[in-house]
Amino acid sequence: MVLHHVAYGYDFAHAGICEAAALSLIFPEPGYDTAAFAHDQARSRILAVLGIPGQPEVHAVVEYRNGSRQLERISRDAEWADEPGAADFARHTPALIKELAA
């Protein structure tokens, strides 16, 4: 499941118990004091990932809530890599998608 952090970026959880645990986390910062995560409004889940272990970014096939799919880059800034909600998405251009498929 793709989850959106209330103040930062995105993170991911397996459906079921892991998803419930992530959705129950509280973000105890002044001005927030609310749930840390909610379901992303556009993205539903990650279907496949292509990357190199230890690298800060991967290419992923993302399924959207409307059923469509798109290749996106998911990255984590090294400084925030271990923090919840530190992932960020970037859609690929059609030219790069064609190159990756070759």
Secondary structure as GFF3:
##gff-version 3
##sequence-region A 1 102
A	DSSP	beta_strand	2	5	.	.	.	ID=ss1
A	DSSP	beta_strand	10	12	.	.	.	ID=ss2
A	DSSP	alpha_helix	17	23	.	.	.	ID=ss3
A	DSSP	beta_strand	26	27	.	.	.	ID=ss4
A	DSSP	beta_strand	34	35	.	.	.	ID=ss5
A	DSSP	beta_strand	37	39	.	.	.	ID=ss6
A	DSSP	beta_strand	43	51	.	.	.	ID=ss7
A	DSSP	beta_strand	57	64	.	.	.	ID=ss8
A	DSSP	beta_strand	69	76	.	.	.	ID=ss9
A	DSSP	three_ten_helix	78	80	.	.	.	ID=ss10
A	DSSP	beta_strand	87	91	.	.	.	ID=ss11
A	DSSP	alpha_helix	94	101	.	.	.	ID=ss12
###
